[in-house]
Amino acid sequence: MILPIVCYGNNILRRHCDTVSPDDPTIMNLIKDMWETLNAADGCGLAAPQVNRSLKLFVVNSRDTYLNMGNQARQLYFEGDTGIEETFINAEIIEYGDEEVADDEGCLSMPDLSETVNRSWRITVKYHDRQFREQIRTFSGYTPRVIQHEYDHTLGILYIDRLSALRKQLLRNRLKKMQKGIKRVKFQ
């Protein structure tokens, strides 16, 4: 089922999320619905708070992004990387690389807005996959950008929080319109 995506201004986007229990009988359906919602929205990542659930859960599809990029844009991926399709449950970024890369980011909860954000080029993440198996993986290139963005959602952080004070001031009117519900998330 395709779930509604909450828009900027909804308080759930600012909450520190709860840990997901493997005993939660609704979690597998939520994961399935989040994947359907992400695909319908043509996004590369979606966190549970964006579908009005305050849980440490997000899904990442950087593989489709990779497949749809031109050769020059594929330089954002490291050699041999073709993206991932992965579910992250109770994720924790345990290591950030020293190198940061600036690139445009958008968010399904803030339609028609994108800004340049610095993110670590390499991260190591500890998480549980869809089958609740513990994973510790290191990612480099474009995929860590998506993971960091979605991970931030589980901490109540939005990518605009990473902008300079001046840039936030310049976006103030657009963000106010989103808060008032003037801009709505649209699906294809």
URNORRA-V122357 format. One record per pair of residues at least 24 apart in sequence whose C-alpha atoms are under 8 Angstrom apart, sorted by sequence separation. I is the first residue (numbers start at 1). J is the second residue. D is the distance in whole Angstrom. If there is no record, write none. Layout:
BEGIN
I,J,D ; I,J,D
END
This chain:
BEGIN
35,59,7 ; 60,84,7 ; 61,85,4 ; 96,120,6 ; 97,121,6 ; 98,122,8 ; 120,144,7 ; 121,145,7 ; 34,59,7 ; 60,85,6 ; 61,86,7 ; 97,122,5 ; 119,144,8 ; 120,145,7 ; 59,85,8 ; 60,86,5 ; 96,122,6 ; 97,123,6 ; 119,145,6 ; 59,86,6 ; 60,87,6 ; 96,123,5 ; 31,59,8 ; 59,87,4 ; 60,88,8 ; 95,123,5 ; 96,124,7 ; 58,87,6 ; 59,88,6 ; 94,123,8 ; 95,124,5 ; 119,148,8 ; 3,33,7 ; 57,87,8 ; 58,88,5 ; 93,123,7 ; 94,124,6 ; 95,125,7 ; 1,32,8 ; 2,33,6 ; 3,34,7 ; 57,88,6 ; 58,89,7 ; 93,124,6 ; 94,125,6 ; 1,33,5 ; 2,34,7 ; 17,49,8 ; 57,89,5 ; 93,125,4 ; 94,126,7 ; 4,37,8 ; 56,89,6 ; 57,90,6 ; 92,125,6 ; 93,126,6 ; 2,36,6 ; 3,37,6 ; 56,90,5 ; 57,91,7 ; 91,125,7 ; 92,126,5 ; 1,36,7 ; 2,37,5 ; 20,55,6 ; 56,91,7 ; 91,126,6 ; 92,127,6 ; 1,37,7 ; 13,49,6 ; 18,54,6 ; 19,55,6 ; 20,56,6 ; 91,127,4 ; 12,49,6 ; 13,50,7 ; 17,54,5 ; 18,55,5 ; 19,56,5 ; 20,57,7 ; 90,127,6 ; 91,128,7 ; 2,40,7 ; 12,50,8 ; 16,54,8 ; 17,55,5 ; 18,56,6 ; 89,127,6 ; 90,128,6 ; 15,54,7 ; 17,56,5 ; 88,127,6 ; 89,128,5 ; 12,52,7 ; 88,128,6 ; 89,129,6 ; 12,53,8 ; 88,129,6 ; 89,130,7 ; 12,54,7 ; 87,129,6 ; 88,130,7 ; 117,159,7 ; 6,49,8 ; 7,50,8 ; 86,129,7 ; 87,130,6 ; 89,132,8 ; 6,50,5 ; 86,130,8 ; 118,162,8 ; 5,50,5 ; 6,51,6 ; 115,160,8 ; 117,162,7 ; 5,51,5 ; 6,52,7 ; 117,163,7 ; 4,51,6 ; 5,52,7 ; 116,163,8 ; 3,51,6 ; 105,159,8 ; 31,87,8 ; 50,108,8 ; 50,109,7 ; 83,142,8 ; 84,143,7 ; 92,151,8 ; 83,143,6 ; 91,151,7 ; 46,108,8 ; 78,140,6 ; 77,140,7 ; 78,141,5 ; 77,141,4 ; 78,142,8 ; 43,108,7 ; 76,141,5 ; 77,142,5 ; 76,142,5 ; 77,143,7 ; 41,108,8 ; 110,178,7 ; 20,89,7 ; 20,90,6 ; 19,90,6 ; 111,183,7 ; 111,184,7 ; 111,185,6 ; 110,185,8 ; 109,185,7 ; 108,185,7 ; 62,142,8 ; 62,143,6 ; 62,146,7 ; 60,146,7 ; 60,147,7 ; 59,150,8 ; 58,150,6 ; 58,151,7 ; 57,154,7 ; 56,154,5 ; 31,130,8 ; 55,154,7 ; 54,154,8 ; 7,108,8 ; 8,109,6 ; 45,146,6 ; 7,109,4 ; 8,110,6 ; 28,130,8 ; 44,146,7 ; 45,147,8 ; 5,108,7 ; 6,109,6 ; 7,110,6 ; 47,150,6 ; 50,153,8 ; 5,109,6 ; 46,150,6 ; 47,151,8 ; 49,153,7 ; 45,150,6 ; 49,154,7 ; 47,153,6 ; 48,154,8 ; 47,154,7 ; 22,132,7 ; 17,154,5 ; 16,154,6 ; 17,155,6 ; 14,153,8 ; 15,154,8 ; 16,155,4 ; 17,156,7 ; 13,153,7 ; 15,155,7 ; 16,156,5 ; 14,155,7 ; 15,156,5 ; 14,156,4 ; 13,156,6 ; 14,157,6 ; 12,156,8 ; 13,157,7 ; 14,158,8 ; 13,158,8 ; 41,186,7 ; 42,187,8 ; 41,187,5 ; 42,188,8 ; 40,187,6 ; 41,188,7 ; 40,188,7 ; 8,175,7 ; 9,178,7 ; 10,179,8 ; 8,178,6 ; 9,179,4 ; 7,178,7 ; 8,179,6 ; 9,180,8 ; 7,179,7 ; 7,181,8 ; 7,184,7 ; 7,185,7 ; 6,185,8 ; 5,185,7
END
